[in-house]
Amino acid sequence: MSSFIRPLVETLEDRLCLSASSSMLNVMVQGHAIKITGNDEWNFVQVVQDDTNDTIKVVYGQLPHNATLANLVVNTKTFKSSSITSITVDLGNGNDNFEYTLAQDSDLVYSKNLSVSTGDGDDSVTINTAGYASESAIGTIVMPTINAASGIMTADGEFISIPALQDGGIASVHSPVINSAFNVTLDTGLGNDSVCVSLGAVRTGLKIGLTVDLGDGQDQFWLCNYGTISKNATVTINVTGNTGKDAINVGSYGDVLGTLSLNAKGGTEDDTIYVELAGLQNGKTTLAIDTGAGDDFVTVNDLTSPLSTGSLLVSPIR
C-alpha cells in the first residue's frame, strides 16, 4: 500500500470546485430538492443531515489529477433540512466517493428521498444512519473502512485527509432513530464498486426502502442493521449484482419486531451472498435469494435469540 498523502486543504464557502474539465461539480437547490451534479473527474461528496439543528451540509470537491502537487479545494453549502424532501446525485464517470450520514446526536426527523448515480468507475458509497463507525463489527460481518470520516480512501489505497469532512456520529454514544420516511435508490454503474450501509433503529409504522443496482464489475456490498425495527415498521432491501463476481453481505443485529425483507440477486457470474441474523426476531424476516448463473456460494447464519417468536422465511430462487 502506498504511503499516506495529506495535501494542503483550503476550505471555502459556497464556491464551485476548480476544474480543468468542461463541466464543474455543482450543488444547487430546486424547490424542495438538492441536486448534485458531478463530471468525469474524481468527485467526492459528503452529505450530513443534522435534524437537531435543522441543517443539511454538503461538503464537496474534485480531486486534482495529481493530489500530491496541487491544492485541494473543498466547498461547503448548508441548507435547511426541514425544507428539503429529496436529494438527487449524479456524479458522472470517474472514481467517485459519496457519503450520506447523520450528524452526531441527531435522529432522522425530516423525511428524505435519496437518489444516487455514481456513473462508471471504481466508486465507493457509504450511507450511515446508525451512528456506528462502518469499520466496527458486531458478529461475523466486518464493514470495510471506506467511509469518509476525516478523509477519503482512494482507489489505490491511499488516504487523503480532508478536515472539512465530518465523522458522522462515529465518536458519539447516541443511537440514532429513523423517525420519518427514508428511501434510497443507488446505481453504481460500470466498475469495481464498494457500498456500505449502516441502518439505525426504525420507528413504529414506518416504511424504509433501499434499492441498489451494483452494475457491471466486481462489486462489494455490505449492510448492517444495528437498531430495532419496531412493530409495524418495514425495511425492504433490494440488491442486484449484475455481471461480475459480486459479494453481497447483510447482517441484522438489532431486534426485528416489524418486517425485514431482503431481495438479493447475484447476477451472471460466481457470486457470494452471506446473511447473518441475530437479535430478537419477534416480527417477520424474509430472504429471497436469486444467485443467477455461475458457481455461487450462499450462507445464511441464524444466530437469533432462542426467545424469538417471529418467523423466518428463506426462499432461494435458484
N, C-alpha and C positions, 0 to 999 in steps of 0.2 A: 504494500500500500504506500502511496506517496505520502510525503510529509504534510503536516497541516499548513494551510495557507491562510493568512489573515490580511487581506488587502485593506487599504485605507478606506474608511467609510465616511461619507458625508450625508447627513440626514437633512432632507429638505421637505418643506410642507407644500402640498398642492402643486407639484411640478411633474411634468412628464419625464420619463427616463430618457436620457440622451441616447441616441441610436444612429448608427450609420445606415440602417436599412430604410426602405421607402415608407414604412409604417412604424408607428410607435406603440408601445404598451400604454393603454388608455383606460382610465376608470371614470365613469360618469353615471349620473342618475337620470332616469327617465320615469317620471311619475313615482310609483312606489317600488321601482326596480333599480338595482345596481347592475350595470353592465360593465364587464371587464373584458377587454379585447387585447390579445397579445399579437405577436408577429412570429416570424420563423426563426427568431433568435432564442436564446436561453432565457426564458422568463421565470421569475419567481413571484408568487403572490401568497400573502397570509391574510386571512380574514378573521378578525377577533370579534365575537359577539359578546357584548357586555351589557346584559339587560338590567343589571343592578344600577348602572349609571346611564341606561338608555342610549348606548352608543354602539356603532359598528365601525371598527377601524380596519382600513385596508392598507397594508404595507406591501409595496410592490417595486419591482425594478427589473432591469435586464443586465445579466452578467456580461462584462466585456469579453471579447474574443480571447484575450489573454489577461485573466484576472490578476496575475502577479505583477503586471506592468501598468495597468490602468486603474484609475479611481472608480469605485463602485458607487453609483448614485442611487440612493434609496428614497422612495417617495411615500408619503402618508396622506390619506384622506379619511376624514371621520364623518359619519352620518348618524342620524337619529334612528335607532333600531326600531322603535315603535312605528316609524313611517315607512319602513322597508318590509315588503312581503316576499320579494323574490330576488335572487342573485343569480345572474347568468354569466358564465365564464367561458370564453373561447380563446385558448392560448396559442392557437396555430401550431405549426410544426416546430420541431426542436426539442431538446431535452429540458422539460419544464418541471418546476416544483410548485405544488399547490397545497396549502394547508388551511383548514377551517377548524376553529377551536373556540370554546367558551373561555371567557376571561376567568381569572381566579375569583373564587367566591361568587360566581354568577350561575344562576339557573337559566334554562332556556324558557323565557316567558313569552316572547313575541314570535309567532309562527313564521317559518321560513320555507320557501321552496328553493332548493339549491340545484342548479343545473351546470355541470362542468364538462367541458370537452377539452382535453389536453392536446389533441392532434397527434400526428405521427412523431415518433421519437421515443427515447427511453425516459419515461416520465415517472415521477413519484408523487403520490397523493396521500395526505393524512387528513382524516376527519375525526375530531376528538370532542365528544360531549360528555366524557366520563370524568375528566379531571385527573386521570392517571397518566403517568409517563407511558408512552406507547411501547417503550422497551421493557417495561416491567412485565412480569409473568405471574399468572395465577393458574396453576395446572401445567399441562404439557406445552401448550402453545406459547411460544416466545415471540413477541412482537418485535420486529426489527427497528433499528434506530434510523428512521427516515423522516421523523417529524422535524420541523424547523427548529424548535427550541430557540437558541440564540444564533442559529445559522442554518445552513443547508448542506446536505451531503451531495457532492457532485457525482456524475455518472461513473467517474473513475476512482471513487472512494475518498476524494479529498473533502475536508470540511472547511467551508468558508464562513467565517464569523460575520454575522450581521447584527450588531447590537440593537437595532431598531425592532427586531422581531421579538415577540412576546412568548414566554414559556407556556402560556395556555393552561394554567392550573397545575402544572407538574409539581410545584412545591407546596400546593395547597392541600389542607386536610378536608376541605369542603367536598362533599359528594354531590355533584350536580343532579338536578332533576329536570327532565324534559316535560314542561308544563303546558306546551302548546304544540300544534302540528309541526312536524319536521319531516320533509320529504326530499330525498336526494336522488338525482339521476346523474350517472357518471359514465363517460365514454373516453377511454384512454387511447383509442386509435392503434395504429401500427407501431410496434416497437416492444422492447422488453420492459414492461411497466411493473411498478410496485404500488400497492394500495393497502393502507392501514386504516381501519375504522374501529374506534372505541366508543361504545354506547353507554350512557348513564341510565339512571332509573327513568321509568316512563309512568306518568300519572294515569290514574284510573280513567278509562274510557277513550283514551287517545288512540289514533291510528298512525303509526310511523312506517314509512316506506323507504327502502334503499334498493335502487336498481343499478347494477354495474355491468357494463359491457367492456371487457378487458381487451377486445380487439385481437388482431393477429400478433403473434410473437410469444416469447416465453415469459409469461406473466405470473406474478405472485400476489395473492390476495389474503389478507388477514382481517378477521373481525372478531372482536371480543366484546361480549355483553357483560358488563360488570354490575349493573344495577338491577333492581327489581322491576319486572314487567307486571304492573299492577293489575288487579282484577278488571276485566272487560277492556283492557288495553291490548292492542295488536301490533306486533312488529313483524313486518314482512320483508325478507331479504331475497333478492333475485340476482344471481351472479352467473354470467356467461363467459366462458373462456375463449371460445372460437378456436382458430388454428394456433398451433404451437403447443409446447409442453408446459402446461399450466399447473400451478399449485394453489388450491383453494383450502384455506384453513379457517375454521369457525369454532370459537369457544364461547359457551354460555355459562357464566359462573355466578350470575345473580339468580334470585328466585323467579320462577315463571308462574305467576298466578293468573295471568291472562293467556294470550296466544303468541307463540313464537313460530314463524313459518319460514323455512329455508328452502329455496329452489335453486339448485346448483347444476349447471351444465358445463361439463368439462371441455367439450369440443371434439376435434377430429384427430388429435394425436395422443401421446402417452401422458395422461394427466394423473395428478394425485389430489384426492379430496379427503380431508381429515376433519371430523367433527367431534368435539368433546363437550359433554353436558354435565353440569354439576349443579349444586344448589337444590332448593326445594322445588319440585315440579308438581304443583297443585293445579296447574292450568292445562293447556294443550300445546304440545310441541310436535310439529310435523316436519319431516325431512323428505323432500323429493329430489333424488339424485339421478341425473342423467349423465352417464360417463361419455356417451358418444362412441365414436370409433377409436381404435388404438388399444394398447395394453395399459389399462388403467388400474389404479390402486385406491380403494375406498376403505376408510376406517371410521367407525362410529364407536366412541368410547363413552359408555354410560356410567358416570360417577355420581348420579343423582342421589339425593338423600333417601334412605330407606323409609322415611316417614312420608314420602311423596304419595299423593292420592290422585294425581292427574294422569294424563295419557301421553304416550309417545308413539308416534306412527312413523315408520321408516318405509318409504316407497322407492325402491330402486327401479328406475325406468328401463335401464339397460344393464 
